[in-house]
Amino acid sequence: MIQIKVRIKVSLKKPFGQTQFHYDCAEGTTVAGLLASFEYTDDQARYITASVNYNVKPHTYTLQNGDEVMLMAMVGGG
């Protein structure tokens, strides 16, 4: 198991009713796996940007112990 810190931004559904928490997940968990464990659907997940340790990462990124993951809704405009 690894432990990560999760922060939820903007209007995303808040897992556990919180915007910031520590979370234990299995080694080898990807960002996509994390989103699935929080019950975001595939349609929702494709509009979520993940910043890991302040660097935007693809959903295929494998999380590491101690990572800080910020989940944000993509914003468009013009």
ABEGO torsion letter per residue (X at the ends): XBBBBBBBBEABBBBGGBABBBBBBBBGBBAAAAAAAAGBBAAAAAABBBBBGGBBBBAABBBBBGBBBBBBBBBBEX
